[in-house]
Amino acid sequence: MSPTSRAPSLTDRHTESLRRMILTGELRPGEVVVEPRLAELFESSKTPVREALKRLADEGLISVLPKKGYLVRPMTPQDLAEVLDMRMLLEPHAAAEAARLADGAVIERLRDQLQRQDTVGEDDPLGRTEHARCFHSEIARAARSTRLEAVLLRCFEEMVRAHHVLPELREHLVLPDEIDEHEEILSAIAEARPERAETAMRRHLRTIHGSISARMTAGSSLWRT
């Protein structure tokens, strides 16, 4: 272990467990959770559970219900529209930066995730969701901006949650365009062509938006060609 690293605390572990439970829909939108029940579930004292819940409230995944507990926040069409708008604002730039900065190791990790996504069967859209998230996360990291990466990783988590709790949104994950467009993005990054990578990412995000637009509120002008 390096001098600056540390082992995850009990609060860290509870935070990660609860985040995963929310993102995968194990804790459903609108469900109320309370400290004593979670402490019993984790076989833990209430203090690290309380601290974990505070962190997730700061992230916007839950809301405080005074004297009652915590509410797992619903995911509305407006929430999803805002996430997609944020991705359109930031992710094409991240793809362009990745094309400028990515090294061979990054390219290999992107290829690996794309291959894994392509080999997952159409009957496992959530498996494809995970590999798609990893693919986009690698691009965000390759842009070498910690702030940009942090915002995009939060967006990707929200998208994963949407696919778990709103099954009707999974259709685009099994369409041929999903893999083809990822391949186009990867090709542009591997060839160090920033403008092409930016254009390919923007096209991909429009495809995602278009596949679920019927279930969303009207989007912003970012989506107009």
C-alpha positions as CSV (number, residue, x, y, z in Angstrom):
1,M,0.0,0.0,0.0
2,S,1.4,3.4,-0.9
3,P,1.9,6.1,1.8
4,T,-1.0,8.1,0.6
5,S,-3.5,5.2,0.2
6,R,-5.7,3.9,2.9
7,A,-7.9,0.9,3.5
8,P,-11.6,1.6,3.0
9,S,-13.4,2.5,6.3
10,L,-16.6,1.0,7.4
11,T,-18.4,4.1,6.3
12,D,-16.8,3.8,2.8
13,R,-17.9,0.2,2.5
14,H,-21.5,1.0,3.6
15,T,-21.6,3.9,1.2
16,E,-20.5,1.7,-1.7
17,S,-22.9,-1.1,-0.7
18,L,-25.9,1.3,-0.5
19,R,-24.9,3.1,-3.7
20,R,-24.9,-0.2,-5.5
21,M,-28.2,-1.2,-4.0
22,I,-29.8,2.1,-5.3
23,L,-28.2,2.0,-8.7
24,T,-29.3,-1.6,-9.4
25,G,-32.8,-1.0,-8.1
26,E,-32.5,-3.3,-5.1
27,L,-33.5,-0.2,-3.1
28,R,-36.4,1.0,-5.3
29,P,-37.2,4.7,-6.1
30,G,-39.6,6.0,-3.5
31,E,-38.6,3.4,-0.9
32,V,-38.0,4.7,2.6
33,V,-34.9,3.4,4.4
34,V,-34.0,3.8,8.1
35,E,-30.8,3.6,10.0
36,P,-31.7,0.8,12.4
37,R,-32.8,-1.6,9.6
38,L,-29.7,-0.9,7.6
39,A,-27.4,-1.3,10.6
40,E,-29.0,-4.7,11.2
41,L,-28.6,-5.6,7.6
42,F,-24.9,-4.7,7.6
43,E,-24.4,-6.1,11.1
44,S,-23.0,-2.7,12.0
45,S,-23.5,0.1,14.5
46,K,-25.6,3.1,13.4
47,T,-22.9,5.6,13.2
48,P,-21.1,4.5,9.9
49,V,-24.6,3.8,8.4
50,R,-25.6,7.3,9.2
51,E,-22.4,8.8,7.7
52,A,-22.9,6.7,4.6
53,L,-26.5,7.9,4.2
54,K,-25.3,11.5,4.6
55,R,-22.9,11.0,1.7
56,L,-25.5,9.5,-0.5
57,A,-27.8,12.4,0.3
58,D,-25.0,14.8,-0.7
59,E,-24.8,12.9,-4.0
60,G,-28.6,13.3,-4.6
61,L,-29.4,9.6,-4.5
62,I,-31.5,9.9,-1.4
63,S,-33.4,12.6,0.4
64,V,-33.7,13.2,4.2
65,L,-37.2,12.7,5.7
66,P,-37.1,14.4,9.1
67,K,-37.9,12.0,11.9
68,K,-38.8,9.2,9.4
69,G,-35.6,8.2,7.6
70,Y,-34.4,8.6,4.0
71,L,-36.2,8.4,0.7
72,V,-34.6,6.8,-2.3
73,R,-35.2,9.5,-4.8
74,P,-37.4,8.7,-7.8
75,M,-35.9,8.9,-11.3
76,T,-38.1,11.1,-13.4
77,P,-38.0,11.8,-17.2
78,Q,-36.6,15.2,-16.3
79,D,-33.8,13.6,-14.3
80,L,-32.9,11.5,-17.3
81,A,-33.1,14.4,-19.7
82,E,-30.7,16.4,-17.5
83,V,-28.2,13.6,-17.3
84,L,-28.3,13.2,-21.1
85,D,-27.9,17.0,-21.6
86,M,-24.9,17.0,-19.3
87,R,-23.4,14.1,-21.2
88,M,-23.9,16.0,-24.5
89,L,-22.2,19.0,-23.0
90,L,-19.2,17.2,-21.7
91,E,-18.6,13.8,-23.3
92,P,-17.8,14.8,-26.9
93,H,-15.0,17.0,-25.4
94,A,-13.8,14.1,-23.3
95,A,-13.7,11.9,-26.4
96,A,-11.6,14.5,-28.2
97,E,-9.2,14.8,-25.3
98,A,-8.9,11.1,-25.1
99,A,-8.0,11.0,-28.8
100,R,-5.2,13.5,-28.0
101,L,-3.9,11.9,-24.9
102,A,-4.8,8.1,-24.8
103,D,-1.9,5.7,-24.7
104,G,-1.8,2.1,-25.8
105,A,-3.0,0.8,-22.5
106,V,-6.1,2.9,-22.7
107,I,-6.8,1.7,-26.2
108,E,-6.5,-1.9,-25.1
109,R,-8.9,-1.4,-22.2
110,L,-11.4,0.2,-24.5
111,R,-11.1,-2.7,-27.0
112,D,-11.5,-5.2,-24.2
113,Q,-14.7,-3.5,-22.9
114,L,-16.1,-3.2,-26.4
115,Q,-15.4,-6.9,-27.0
116,R,-17.0,-7.9,-23.7
117,Q,-20.1,-5.8,-24.5
118,D,-20.4,-7.4,-28.0
119,T,-20.2,-10.9,-26.7
120,V,-22.9,-10.4,-24.1
121,G,-26.1,-11.9,-25.4
122,E,-29.2,-9.8,-26.3
123,D,-31.0,-11.4,-23.4
124,D,-28.7,-9.7,-20.9
125,P,-29.1,-6.0,-21.5
126,L,-28.0,-5.2,-18.0
127,G,-24.7,-7.0,-18.7
128,R,-24.3,-4.8,-21.7
129,T,-25.1,-1.8,-19.6
130,E,-22.1,-2.5,-17.3
131,H,-19.7,-2.9,-20.2
132,A,-21.0,0.2,-21.9
133,R,-20.5,2.1,-18.6
134,C,-17.0,0.9,-18.4
135,F,-16.3,1.8,-22.0
136,H,-17.5,5.4,-21.5
137,S,-15.7,5.6,-18.1
138,E,-12.4,4.7,-19.7
139,I,-12.9,7.6,-22.2
140,A,-13.7,10.0,-19.3
141,R,-10.5,9.0,-17.5
142,A,-8.4,9.2,-20.6
143,A,-9.3,12.9,-20.9
144,R,-7.1,13.4,-17.8
145,S,-9.4,15.9,-16.1
146,T,-10.4,14.8,-12.6
147,R,-13.3,17.2,-12.5
148,L,-14.6,16.2,-15.9
149,E,-14.2,12.6,-15.0
150,A,-16.1,13.0,-11.7
151,V,-19.1,14.6,-13.3
152,L,-19.3,12.1,-16.1
153,L,-18.9,9.1,-13.8
154,R,-21.9,10.4,-11.8
155,C,-23.8,10.7,-15.1
156,F,-23.0,7.1,-16.0
157,E,-24.1,5.9,-12.6
158,E,-27.5,7.6,-13.2
159,M,-27.8,6.0,-16.6
160,V,-27.1,2.5,-15.0
161,R,-29.8,3.2,-12.4
162,A,-32.2,4.2,-15.2
163,H,-31.6,1.0,-17.1
164,H,-32.2,-1.0,-13.9
165,V,-35.4,0.7,-12.7
166,L,-36.9,1.6,-16.1
167,P,-36.6,-1.6,-18.2
168,E,-38.3,0.0,-21.2
169,L,-35.2,2.1,-21.7
170,R,-32.9,-0.9,-22.4
171,E,-33.9,-1.3,-26.0
172,H,-31.0,0.7,-27.5
173,L,-28.4,-1.5,-25.7
174,V,-29.2,-4.5,-28.0
175,L,-29.4,-2.5,-31.2
176,P,-26.5,-2.9,-33.7
177,D,-26.0,0.8,-33.7
178,E,-24.8,0.6,-30.0
179,I,-21.7,-1.5,-30.9
180,D,-21.1,0.1,-34.3
181,E,-21.0,3.6,-32.8
182,H,-18.7,2.5,-30.0
183,E,-16.4,1.0,-32.6
184,E,-16.4,4.3,-34.5
185,I,-15.5,6.2,-31.3
186,L,-12.7,3.8,-30.4
187,S,-11.3,3.9,-34.0
188,A,-11.1,7.7,-33.8
189,I,-9.4,7.6,-30.4
190,A,-7.0,4.9,-31.5
191,E,-6.1,6.9,-34.6
192,A,-5.6,10.1,-32.5
193,R,-8.2,12.1,-34.4
194,P,-9.9,14.4,-31.9
195,E,-12.5,16.0,-34.2
196,R,-13.6,12.7,-35.5
197,A,-13.9,11.3,-31.9
198,E,-15.9,14.3,-30.8
199,T,-18.3,13.9,-33.8
200,A,-18.6,10.2,-33.3
201,M,-19.5,10.7,-29.6
202,R,-22.0,13.3,-30.4
203,R,-23.7,11.0,-32.9
204,H,-23.7,8.2,-30.4
205,L,-25.4,10.4,-27.7
206,R,-28.0,11.5,-30.2
207,T,-28.8,7.8,-30.9
208,I,-29.2,7.1,-27.2
209,H,-31.4,10.2,-26.8
210,G,-33.5,9.3,-29.8
211,S,-34.1,5.8,-28.6
212,I,-35.7,6.9,-25.3
213,S,-37.0,10.4,-26.3
214,A,-40.6,9.2,-26.4
215,R,-40.4,8.5,-22.6
216,M,-38.7,11.8,-21.7
217,T,-39.9,15.4,-21.4
218,A,-38.9,17.7,-24.2
219,G,-35.1,18.1,-24.4
220,S,-33.0,21.2,-24.7
221,S,-31.6,22.8,-27.9
222,L,-28.5,20.6,-27.4
223,W,-30.3,17.8,-29.2
224,R,-31.3,19.8,-32.3
225,T,-29.1,19.1,-35.4
